[in-house]
Amino acid sequence: MSPDPDPTVPELRAVAERVRRTPEAEAVRSADEAIDYRTLWERSAQVAARVVQLGAVGGTAVGVHLERSVDLIVTLVGLLRSGCVAVPLDVGYPAERLRFMCADAGVGLVIGHQGPLDRLGGFTTVLTDRRLGYACARTALQPAPLAPFEAPEVNEDADAYLVYTSGSTGRPKGVRYTHRNLANLVSWQTEASGCGAGDRTLQFAPASFDVTYQEVLPTLGAGGTVICCDEDERLDPQLLWDLIERERINRLFVPFVMIQSLALFADEVTPQRHPLREILTSGEQVQSTATIRAMFTRLPDCRLVNQWGTTETHVATWHELPADVAGWPDLPSIGRPITDTGIRVCDPDGTPVPDGEVGELWITGAAVGPGYLNLPERTALSYRTDPLDPAVPAYRSGDLGRVLPDGLLEFLGRQDTQVKVRGFRIELGEIESALAADPSVAQAVVVVAGSAAEDRNLRAFLIPKSAPADTSTWTAGLLAQLRDRLPAYMVPVRVDVVDSLPRTPSGKVDRLALVAEEQVSAAGGGAA
């Protein structure tokens, strides 16, 4: 077989080469289906031909309303080949949010399974191919005769996909990411990883998050297999361990909260049963707790990679923690920039500060996309140019950090998480790390409660590793330890012991939900 290499879609060149070399190797597997590289290429070409048939020319926004599945991977690859812009529409999102995203992005065609498609409203399914349905806006695209797919010319600076992130105004922001941005990420991740041909990577992220592309394209380009999990396996750490064992998974991309959850159920983990070689995490501050160190001690061949970036840039820096687990710091570094990407530590005016001084982290270079969709003023505020080279694009992350003496970057939280309580500036992550240092604590989250300045105080939510004999005695002991380590103004006034923590769709801890829960409890006269 000699597939079209799609030479103008750089992020797929390595995948096309794998189709040529090993067409019968397994490419994607889910609970009910598995396909090889040849089938992946043929079916993705059919998706590309279908969207062209329906009038979606290069640059057209096409919605993707699919759960983790073989169909999802086929569709994402097909849309990249077509030159259309993929707009992932999470099946778990409220219909109102999905309708806003479709209207904002100008989506006239959505690909999905029939059941979820029916919730969108304003779209009519015009044809079904295998299980995939193609739904058009009633006044937009219409079917036309299907022709063989011919790879179009695709500008590397054209948008490849659009993901929506929460906006401070309550309006979701569409973040644009180009083929050039994506190709740089894929090339770097493939070279930096210890996984290659024949290795198996879990497809854990929802389709609406950019990590999906990082899971899928480097795996396929290296000749590996993408394993799709279901939602129950994604949320339940014991089921996830079972899946890792059953499917012989070698690589995970998961948020830090899932690493914490996996560590709680890792007492019987062995390298023979669980052949993990890489766990990569991003999105939250990594805390090297005793429980997590114990898990990696049981998996001596598995490395932990801490990645940092934003939705607007995807991965910007990375740091592989050393093999000596006992030497891991409580708060690991975020490392150094990825290929063709730079970091500037700047003062509020955008001037770089000397090494060692704290400032805002500006991301520069190939990771920086063109900006937000339909938000020129917001784009102008956040998307800038490199303070040291105006020809290079930059993005103001809003995160704080500094360059350490060894050249590694230290992450110091977001500007908006360095809260002020009773006049003191506080980094919540420092308190969480101090609580999580106790081996009896599985997870700790600290939030600020109270709206008025005089009422603001710190509240901690803790998940114990095992149920304490007496909750009050246990929490009192933890607070006493905190008072020995931290100033009095950094000690929470209230500790709640919980079984679980609310999560956002991406798997991060939903801090806003915790604040709202605490406010309801306080209004109802909850115990202090």
Legacy VTK file of the C-alpha trace (Angstrom):
# vtk DataFile Version 3.0
C-alpha trace
ASCII
DATASET POLYDATA
POINTS 528 float
0.000 0.000 0.000
1.235 3.484 -0.811
-0.901 6.065 1.020
-0.968 9.710 0.188
1.579 11.178 2.631
-0.343 14.441 2.969
2.926 16.395 2.642
1.324 19.717 3.549
0.011 18.425 6.907
3.287 18.186 8.843
1.852 16.656 12.007
0.760 13.562 10.021
3.912 12.846 8.020
5.216 10.329 10.550
1.800 8.635 10.701
1.698 8.258 6.913
5.167 6.727 7.008
3.999 4.180 9.580
1.085 3.281 7.298
3.585 2.575 4.525
5.982 0.563 6.672
3.674 -1.376 9.009
0.125 -1.214 7.595
-1.055 -4.256 9.561
0.224 -3.089 12.962
-2.486 -2.268 15.482
-3.157 1.482 15.551
-6.209 2.013 17.779
-8.110 -0.249 20.161
-11.247 0.243 22.225
-13.394 -2.202 24.195
-15.425 -3.123 21.111
-13.139 -2.503 18.128
-9.519 -2.523 16.968
-8.079 -1.268 13.679
-4.673 -1.398 12.024
-2.782 1.479 10.417
-4.088 0.720 6.926
-7.693 0.830 8.128
-7.049 4.011 10.094
-5.741 5.698 6.966
-8.560 4.446 4.750
-11.318 5.414 7.175
-9.793 8.824 7.924
-9.636 9.477 4.168
-13.318 8.604 3.980
-14.105 11.106 6.754
-12.113 13.763 4.893
-13.969 12.968 1.664
-17.333 13.110 3.445
-16.776 16.567 4.894
-15.643 17.824 1.487
-18.765 16.220 -0.017
-20.836 18.226 2.449
-19.176 21.474 1.432
-16.664 21.879 4.251
-13.707 23.362 2.402
-10.311 24.093 3.979
-10.624 26.336 7.018
-14.247 25.375 7.709
-15.044 24.674 11.362
-16.355 21.125 11.857
-17.703 19.975 15.212
-16.553 16.669 16.716
-19.152 15.315 19.150
-17.659 11.937 20.076
-16.578 10.066 23.183
-13.206 8.316 23.401
-13.409 5.678 20.670
-11.866 4.409 17.461
-14.300 6.706 15.645
-12.901 9.723 17.501
-9.312 8.995 16.456
-10.356 8.320 12.858
-12.309 11.584 12.771
-9.530 13.744 14.223
-7.011 12.358 11.710
-9.511 12.766 8.875
-10.196 16.410 9.695
-6.479 17.195 9.819
-6.111 15.649 6.364
-9.098 17.602 5.025
-7.728 20.999 6.046
-10.866 21.708 8.080
-10.718 23.034 11.637
-11.778 20.513 14.279
-13.958 21.934 17.066
-14.273 19.264 19.795
-17.723 19.348 21.420
-17.584 17.374 24.664
-20.538 14.995 24.974
-20.667 15.807 28.688
-21.119 19.559 28.213
-24.529 21.201 28.664
-26.408 21.704 25.402
-26.446 25.482 25.893
-22.647 25.631 26.069
-22.337 23.442 22.981
-24.722 25.665 21.046
-22.694 28.734 22.003
-19.480 27.075 20.826
-21.045 26.091 17.503
-22.380 29.593 16.925
-19.137 31.286 17.957
-16.978 29.060 15.743
-19.389 29.083 12.813
-19.838 25.313 12.919
-22.129 24.174 10.111
-21.288 20.468 10.224
-20.933 18.134 13.210
-19.633 14.560 13.220
-20.832 12.261 15.975
-22.815 9.220 17.012
-26.536 9.561 16.504
-27.672 9.713 20.146
-25.421 12.581 21.257
-26.018 14.429 17.976
-29.719 14.638 18.746
-29.054 16.890 21.776
-27.386 19.657 19.811
-30.461 21.203 18.231
-30.281 23.201 15.014
-28.562 20.331 13.175
-30.028 17.613 10.988
-28.268 14.316 10.312
-27.990 14.057 6.535
-26.104 10.760 6.248
-24.595 7.972 8.318
-21.380 6.121 7.485
-20.718 3.080 9.656
-21.689 4.447 13.081
-20.695 8.036 12.302
-23.429 10.550 11.677
-22.899 13.808 9.781
-25.255 16.550 10.932
-25.639 19.865 9.119
-27.112 23.153 10.223
-30.536 23.327 8.621
-29.630 26.306 6.481
-26.048 25.319 5.770
-24.326 22.316 4.225
-26.103 19.848 1.935
-25.029 16.431 0.626
-23.274 16.158 -2.707
-21.946 13.127 -4.616
-19.004 11.483 -2.841
-15.706 11.709 -4.710
-12.375 10.031 -3.884
-10.375 12.007 -1.358
-7.564 14.138 -2.708
-5.329 15.757 -0.113
-5.647 19.548 -0.387
-2.887 22.077 -0.022
-2.897 23.083 3.656
-1.074 26.157 4.918
0.972 25.264 8.005
-0.134 28.535 9.605
-3.812 27.695 9.104
-5.856 26.604 12.106
-5.830 22.858 12.800
-8.254 22.823 15.721
-10.107 25.093 18.113
-10.636 24.318 21.798
-12.730 26.287 24.241
-11.549 27.261 27.686
-13.434 29.012 30.465
-13.342 32.787 30.315
-13.182 35.186 33.240
-16.318 36.906 31.921
-18.262 33.642 31.867
-18.031 33.428 28.080
-15.928 30.472 26.859
-12.900 31.495 24.795
-12.045 29.696 21.584
-8.279 29.070 21.436
-6.795 28.658 17.959
-3.987 26.171 17.306
-2.277 25.876 13.929
-0.784 22.967 11.999
2.661 24.467 12.640
2.018 24.619 16.408
0.771 21.046 16.412
3.658 19.730 14.303
6.203 21.220 16.713
4.474 19.612 19.700
4.200 16.219 17.999
7.816 16.231 16.817
9.145 17.193 20.260
6.957 14.706 22.172
7.969 11.863 19.855
11.680 12.575 20.307
11.472 13.187 24.074
9.508 10.041 24.876
10.895 6.667 25.794
7.927 4.977 24.097
8.022 3.923 20.461
6.912 1.228 18.018
4.670 -1.356 19.618
4.146 0.604 22.827
0.645 1.356 24.028
-0.631 4.765 25.154
-3.924 5.347 26.933
-6.310 7.852 25.363
-7.513 9.355 28.646
-8.338 12.999 27.903
-11.783 14.117 26.750
-11.866 15.098 23.085
-12.457 18.717 24.090
-8.951 19.012 25.557
-5.793 19.527 23.556
-4.019 16.685 25.372
-5.973 14.314 23.112
-3.744 15.323 20.192
-0.644 14.818 22.346
-1.785 11.321 23.281
-2.751 10.281 19.765
-0.404 11.757 17.152
3.007 11.017 18.758
1.817 7.481 19.498
0.723 6.845 15.915
3.779 8.582 14.468
6.042 6.310 16.517
4.222 3.135 15.485
2.437 2.537 18.780
-1.149 1.709 19.684
-3.726 4.097 21.147
-5.939 2.406 23.771
-9.292 4.097 24.413
-10.757 3.909 27.916
-14.387 4.391 28.855
-15.664 7.002 31.285
-15.897 4.608 34.242
-12.257 3.578 33.790
-11.246 7.210 33.466
-12.812 8.150 36.802
-12.159 5.032 38.903
-8.471 4.451 39.770
-8.964 0.741 40.506
-10.652 0.198 37.143
-7.845 2.167 35.528
-5.206 -0.079 37.115
-7.161 -3.087 35.842
-7.158 -1.592 32.339
-3.418 -0.869 32.509
-2.798 -4.509 33.409
-5.236 -5.989 30.889
-4.137 -3.863 27.923
-0.434 -3.745 28.868
-0.381 0.063 28.754
3.037 1.731 28.737
2.236 5.452 28.804
-0.292 7.695 30.533
-1.058 11.392 30.108
-3.114 12.228 33.208
-3.796 15.229 35.459
-2.061 15.257 38.819
-5.276 14.468 40.682
-5.413 11.094 38.886
-1.805 10.347 39.834
-2.830 10.944 43.434
-5.820 8.640 43.026
-3.778 5.907 41.340
-1.222 6.069 44.147
-3.933 5.286 46.706
-4.634 1.975 44.955
-1.042 1.036 44.128
-0.271 -1.350 46.999
-0.294 -4.384 44.691
1.230 -2.750 41.617
4.225 -4.523 40.055
6.266 -3.874 36.890
5.353 -7.352 35.630
1.605 -6.730 35.839
1.648 -3.015 35.099
4.289 -2.263 32.422
4.131 1.522 32.670
7.236 3.346 31.479
5.983 6.939 31.413
3.413 8.938 33.323
3.161 12.497 32.047
1.192 15.157 33.859
0.324 18.817 33.372
-2.267 21.376 34.349
-1.662 21.428 38.113
1.255 21.798 40.510
2.837 18.387 41.083
3.337 17.470 44.733
5.762 14.675 45.552
3.864 13.055 48.407
4.934 9.948 50.289
2.120 7.987 48.640
3.198 8.995 45.145
6.856 8.262 45.857
5.833 4.821 47.123
3.976 4.117 43.872
6.973 4.993 41.716
9.231 2.947 43.992
7.059 -0.049 43.077
7.449 0.874 39.382
11.224 1.397 39.050
11.095 1.408 35.230
8.445 4.143 35.076
9.447 7.784 34.835
7.372 10.759 35.956
7.421 13.719 33.578
6.121 17.072 34.785
4.914 19.279 31.931
3.765 22.864 32.112
1.911 25.046 29.672
-1.443 26.640 28.989
-4.403 25.863 26.756
-3.164 28.710 24.557
0.250 27.094 23.998
-0.147 23.453 25.001
3.141 22.116 26.462
5.823 24.769 26.954
8.258 23.147 29.426
9.042 19.681 30.724
11.016 18.009 33.474
11.723 14.317 33.942
12.109 13.552 37.630
15.261 11.583 38.526
15.297 7.822 39.039
16.102 8.292 42.740
12.549 8.679 44.028
13.721 9.363 47.579
15.402 12.552 46.386
12.333 14.094 44.771
11.523 17.584 46.097
8.080 18.263 47.538
7.268 20.572 44.605
9.172 19.432 41.500
10.448 21.884 38.919
8.662 22.439 35.612
12.036 22.097 33.896
13.102 23.663 30.621
11.346 24.731 27.407
10.491 22.235 24.692
11.974 22.511 21.184
11.763 25.930 19.483
10.046 27.408 22.535
11.351 29.888 25.092
10.410 31.215 28.520
10.860 34.780 29.720
10.340 35.694 33.368
8.977 39.239 33.268
7.918 42.031 35.577
4.405 43.563 35.250
5.646 45.842 32.452
6.895 42.907 30.387
10.590 43.462 31.082
12.645 40.309 31.776
13.916 40.079 35.354
17.275 38.611 36.463
17.519 34.886 37.158
16.273 34.077 40.638
13.686 36.855 40.744
9.977 36.065 40.615
7.964 37.212 37.629
5.256 36.257 35.178
6.128 33.415 32.814
5.927 34.468 29.170
5.968 31.649 26.596
7.642 32.436 23.285
8.222 30.740 19.951
6.663 27.796 18.147
4.204 26.894 20.916
2.335 30.205 20.632
-0.785 30.157 18.473
-2.528 33.044 16.703
-4.909 33.978 19.516
-8.541 33.747 20.580
-11.369 33.415 18.098
-13.505 36.551 17.695
-11.869 38.247 20.698
-9.353 40.745 19.285
-9.067 42.850 22.434
-8.497 39.816 24.656
-5.978 38.491 22.156
-4.084 41.785 22.162
-3.788 41.658 25.962
-2.429 38.121 26.206
-0.730 37.398 22.880
2.316 39.622 22.593
5.825 39.500 21.168
9.026 38.263 22.775
10.451 41.109 24.913
13.895 40.276 23.518
12.877 39.667 19.885
9.784 41.426 18.469
9.712 39.007 15.514
8.892 36.083 17.827
5.348 35.606 19.184
4.754 35.378 22.928
1.937 34.549 25.309
1.502 35.941 28.820
0.609 32.891 30.904
-0.492 34.612 34.105
1.620 32.076 36.004
4.473 33.065 38.283
7.903 31.498 38.387
11.628 32.029 38.475
14.838 30.563 37.093
16.719 28.474 39.662
20.538 28.393 39.936
20.648 25.135 37.943
18.703 26.748 35.096
15.472 24.884 35.793
12.211 26.769 36.170
10.320 26.882 39.441
6.548 27.215 39.189
5.061 29.487 41.851
1.368 29.354 41.024
-0.950 31.657 39.193
-1.025 35.337 39.882
-4.664 34.890 40.841
-3.934 31.991 43.239
-1.453 34.048 45.195
-4.373 35.283 47.211
-4.478 37.914 49.901
-6.031 36.989 53.223
-6.103 39.594 55.994
-3.401 41.550 54.178
-1.016 38.616 53.714
-0.140 37.290 50.264
-0.432 33.512 50.267
0.322 30.756 47.750
-2.277 28.049 48.291
-0.046 25.353 46.820
2.461 25.788 49.632
-0.195 24.999 52.224
-1.461 22.023 50.223
2.055 20.654 49.913
2.606 20.977 53.659
-0.613 19.081 54.399
0.109 16.387 51.799
3.556 15.814 53.303
1.872 13.865 56.094
1.748 10.177 55.040
-1.824 9.834 56.318
-3.087 12.437 53.804
-4.004 11.194 50.341
-4.937 14.595 48.933
-5.233 18.161 50.183
-6.898 21.177 48.606
-7.052 24.649 50.138
-9.476 27.366 49.042
-10.312 30.885 50.147
-13.778 31.304 51.613
-15.660 34.521 52.243
-16.320 37.316 49.778
-15.692 40.448 51.834
-12.067 41.269 52.659
-12.678 41.067 56.397
-14.344 37.642 56.061
-11.755 35.941 53.856
-10.233 32.839 55.410
-8.606 29.570 54.429
-10.481 26.276 54.315
-8.845 22.885 53.695
-10.448 19.788 52.187
-8.641 16.529 52.921
-8.954 12.958 51.696
-7.303 10.620 54.230
-5.379 7.601 53.008
-7.499 5.521 55.375
-10.360 6.500 57.643
-8.992 7.989 60.891
-10.163 6.514 64.186
-11.212 9.976 65.310
-11.577 12.671 62.674
-11.350 15.599 65.081
-8.137 14.303 66.655
-6.631 13.607 63.238
-7.362 17.057 61.811
-6.226 18.757 65.018
-2.905 16.949 64.755
-2.459 18.037 61.144
-3.180 21.654 62.022
-0.655 21.456 64.853
1.964 20.246 62.364
1.092 23.134 60.059
1.599 25.643 62.851
5.110 24.259 63.293
5.892 24.713 59.578
3.943 27.765 58.426
3.091 31.259 59.665
-0.186 31.497 61.548
-1.886 33.369 58.685
-1.305 30.346 56.404
-3.040 27.834 58.691
-6.642 27.044 57.597
-9.363 27.953 60.052
-11.414 24.930 59.038
-10.646 21.424 57.778
-13.251 19.225 56.095
-12.584 15.512 55.633
-14.165 14.268 52.398
-14.331 11.028 50.424
-13.770 12.698 47.063
-13.280 16.078 45.432
-15.310 17.625 42.610
-13.553 17.701 39.265
-13.746 19.777 36.133
-14.275 17.976 32.785
-10.480 17.898 32.306
-10.007 16.015 35.575
-8.622 18.899 37.619
-9.953 19.716 41.072
-12.934 22.054 40.725
-11.977 24.710 43.266
-14.951 26.916 42.438
-17.288 24.056 43.314
-15.496 23.601 46.637
-15.879 27.298 47.438
-19.571 27.157 46.549
-20.023 24.019 48.664
-18.325 25.680 51.618
-20.535 28.764 51.264
-23.684 26.629 51.273
-22.415 24.768 54.338
-21.643 28.027 56.137
-25.055 29.465 55.284
-26.653 26.349 56.713
-24.698 26.548 59.918
-22.164 23.794 59.156
-19.641 22.841 61.800
-16.415 24.783 61.956
LINES 1 529
528 0 1 2 3 4 5 6 7 8 9 10 11 12 13 14 15 16 17 18 19 20 21 22 23 24 25 26 27 28 29 30 31 32 33 34 35 36 37 38 39 40 41 42 43 44 45 46 47 48 49 50 51 52 53 54 55 56 57 58 59 60 61 62 63 64 65 66 67 68 69 70 71 72 73 74 75 76 77 78 79 80 81 82 83 84 85 86 87 88 89 90 91 92 93 94 95 96 97 98 99 100 101 102 103 104 105 106 107 108 109 110 111 112 113 114 115 116 117 118 119 120 121 122 123 124 125 126 127 128 129 130 131 132 133 134 135 136 137 138 139 140 141 142 143 144 145 146 147 148 149 150 151 152 153 154 155 156 157 158 159 160 161 162 163 164 165 166 167 168 169 170 171 172 173 174 175 176 177 178 179 180 181 182 183 184 185 186 187 188 189 190 191 192 193 194 195 196 197 198 199 200 201 202 203 204 205 206 207 208 209 210 211 212 213 214 215 216 217 218 219 220 221 222 223 224 225 226 227 228 229 230 231 232 233 234 235 236 237 238 239 240 241 242 243 244 245 246 247 248 249 250 251 252 253 254 255 256 257 258 259 260 261 262 263 264 265 266 267 268 269 270 271 272 273 274 275 276 277 278 279 280 281 282 283 284 285 286 287 288 289 290 291 292 293 294 295 296 297 298 299 300 301 302 303 304 305 306 307 308 309 310 311 312 313 314 315 316 317 318 319 320 321 322 323 324 325 326 327 328 329 330 331 332 333 334 335 336 337 338 339 340 341 342 343 344 345 346 347 348 349 350 351 352 353 354 355 356 357 358 359 360 361 362 363 364 365 366 367 368 369 370 371 372 373 374 375 376 377 378 379 380 381 382 383 384 385 386 387 388 389 390 391 392 393 394 395 396 397 398 399 400 401 402 403 404 405 406 407 408 409 410 411 412 413 414 415 416 417 418 419 420 421 422 423 424 425 426 427 428 429 430 431 432 433 434 435 436 437 438 439 440 441 442 443 444 445 446 447 448 449 450 451 452 453 454 455 456 457 458 459 460 461 462 463 464 465 466 467 468 469 470 471 472 473 474 475 476 477 478 479 480 481 482 483 484 485 486 487 488 489 490 491 492 493 494 495 496 497 498 499 500 501 502 503 504 505 506 507 508 509 510 511 512 513 514 515 516 517 518 519 520 521 522 523 524 525 526 527
